[in-house]
């Protein structure tokens, strides 16, 4: 009887450890995806602002400089809002995927 209890305990422990390792693997993949997305956004943003700054140097009038700046602000805002949506979706997916092993473990223990 004691051996059976120990075996049951080992099985439960293995399931819990496997679930934990899967969850950590999902977290790692999700954080990498978020970091990659933020890096790409930062690079795009820097390139866009540098290009706009160069355009401002070549502006022939205050009116033209204002148009360049206004266009840049509009594009930067739209890109930021789009990026915010992407990151939000990644975090949502991250949460769902990270807790799937926990849900499976809880369903298996019922």
Buried (B, 14 or more C-beta within 10 A) or exposed (E): EEEEEEEEEEEEEEBBEEBEEBBEEBEEEBEEBBEEBBEEBEEEBEEBEEEBEEBBEEBEEEEEBEEBBEEBEEEBEEBEEEBEEBBEEBEEBBEEBBBEBBEBBEEEEE
